Amino acid sequence: MIHTDIGNKMVAAKVNSNLVSPAHVLANAEAVECITYNVLSSKSAFQRHKQWLQHAKTRRARHKIMK
């Protein structure tokens, strides 16, 4: 789980300094860096949210993304 404001602006993630896919499963003691971008067009934001929905595991997560 990450803060909604970070998730809304997140464009990529690094685990132990390596870029990973949103489906990456974390192991104990891994360091995560969320890469964000403040200025996104509405089209790119829509596409990004669509991708997040594919990876959401819970109903609560899907609801927050659609909201």
Secondary structure, 3 states (H helix, E strand, C coil): CCCHHHHHHEEEEEECCEEECCCCCCCCCCCEEEEECCCCCHHHHHHHHHHHHHHCCCHHHHHHHHC
